[in-house]
Amino acid sequence: MTRTRTRLAALIPVLTVLPLAGACSAGDELPGREPDVTGVVEQLTLTGASDPYYEGMSLAGGEDTVVVDAAGEPATTAGLVDGDDVEVWVDDACNESRPVQCTVEAVRVHG
């Protein structure tokens, strides 16, 4: 094999994997802004909310909700435990109700 072919052959796996790696990690990151609210998990709802507007909001989330546990590892909203201190990011639009209904973008657990 010539030197050029050898270099190209070595790059093929790298060029194939890089786009896939970027696609996998993009949805697993917390938003690049401050959380909208903090509080404590109780029966998959937010209690003790730092902003009373979000008190009682469901933390159930959806399949696109990013959850990071206290160790910094990916988790799910189903794994949230009563008493967990959390930071929560929500989508821009919330349905005005009591409790408010927001799309939960991300949750970070602090313990």
MOWOCOR-V199849 format. One record per pair of residues at least 24 apart in sequence whose C-alpha atoms are under 7 Angstrom apart, sorted by the first residue. I is the first residue (numbers start at 1). J is the second residue. Records with the same first field share a line. If there is no record, write none. Layout:
I: J, J
This chain:
28: 66
29: 66
30: 66, 106
35: 87, 88, 89
36: 88, 89, 90
37: 87, 88, 89
38: 86, 87, 88
39: 85, 86, 87
40: 83, 84, 85, 86
41: 81, 82, 83, 84, 85
42: 82, 83
43: 82
44: 80
54: 100
55: 99
56: 99
57: 99, 100, 101
59: 104
61: 103, 104
65: 104, 105, 106
66: 105, 106, 107
67: 106, 107, 108
68: 107, 108, 109
69: 108, 109
70: 109, 110, 111
84: 109, 110, 111
85: 109, 110, 111
86: 110
